[in-house]
């Protein structure tokens, strides 16, 4: 506890709390905790947005893979080649940060 709220009596082993000064310390502690909570909430919101974007990319990749697998035989592409191209595109998007 900060020294400004402790009152030392004549006895060296006795420390008393000055409750009239305690409120200011508690208010500052609550402000600090609120600021920390706000920062964490902002980080959570940012991570949620990033997760949503990644989920959309996975859904789009899945749709493309289904489409390619259904048309692979008629267009002459092999499914393996299509997946390699898809993987390269997703890797490029991930590294460049594009959506």
Order of alpha helices (4+ residues) and beta strands (2+ residues): beta-beta-alpha-alpha
